[in-house]
Amino acid sequence: MRTLSAHSPHLSNLQMELLKLYSTNVQESDLMEIKKILGSYFANKAIKEADACWDENNLSNDVMDNWLESHE
């Protein structure tokens, strides 16, 4: 098996790890499960960041409603 260069300017560290995994001929059902896991991971990470921003800026549903009304 050929090793992947860690110096590739076009691939991220995540892409490199996934390429290593995919070179093992993962079954299609496993690939779908991995995609779901990755999607959930990044969605949860975004939710945590949004929650932190919400808390840091003392946002509330009333503030969001006001923003929505002001952009109609």
Contacts in CASP RR format, 6 or more apart in sequence:
PFRMAT RR
TARGET T0000
AUTHOR 0000-0000-0000
METHOD contacts of the structure
MODEL  1
MRTLSAHSPHLSNLQMELLKLYSTNVQESDLMEIKKILGSYFANKAIKEA
DACWDENNLSNDVMDNWLESHE
1 23 0 8 1.000
4 16 0 8 1.000
4 19 0 8 1.000
4 20 0 8 1.000
6 16 0 8 1.000
8 16 0 8 1.000
11 19 0 8 1.000
21 34 0 8 1.000
22 31 0 8 1.000
26 34 0 8 1.000
53 59 0 8 1.000
END
